[in-house]
């Protein structure tokens, strides 16, 4: 039976989530498409130093009680606000009809088809873009949650244009020192680099982004998949121990 404290926390969380409707709001976020998201400063500002500075400072936003997020994609702004109220957001992984956030660059018709996995690969884009907006507005907990959600879907969706596009977005919109999502993308790309070479958009990414190419190459060389490492190990009872193919090659000279 849940404790009284746990029940009260659930009620509080439910109450906060219900405020996502905009009831009793005291601040407005205007999106680039004209959509208005009515929010509560007491919920939004403590979670983001950037938004807090705009609301509390001597900027026009503090006077108008409205902030215009002109450069940010409206759907991703909504995901950010969903998280601030509900500690989660829908990445559309189970929504077969979801076509992505903004259009993905045209894919060569000869590229490998995306295999049916039961998960919508566009969820990779939702999570990558949510990670980027979380970094922009300094919401660390949202960055971590976006990474968690990305990790959940990428094993079944890596062979897709959405995976390649999510890699491009992360490498173009986050600093090199920000490793949380980069490491996941690099590992998955290096593990499956042979298959990904059949995708023209992946080849284009390698050709146009030297930093991405170098990191994938480094991971292929120094962190090969487990099956590749196992292939390098052989039992040689004449030596009385386990030796590697590399050891045998060296012994020939």
Buried (B, 14 or more C-beta within 10 A) or exposed (E): EEEEEEEEEEEEEEEBBEBBEEEEBEBBBBBEEEEEBBBBBEBBBEBBEEBBBBBEEEEEBBEEEBBBBEEBBBBBBBBBBBBBBBEEBBBBBEBEEBEBBEEBEEBEEEBBEBEEBEBBBBBBBBBBBBBBBBBBBBBEEBBEBBBEBBEBBBEBBBBBBBBBBBBBBBBEBBEEEBEBBBEBBBBBBBBBBEEBEEBBBBBBBBEEBEEBBEBBBEBBEEEBBEEEEEEEEEEEEEEEEEBBEEBEEEEEE
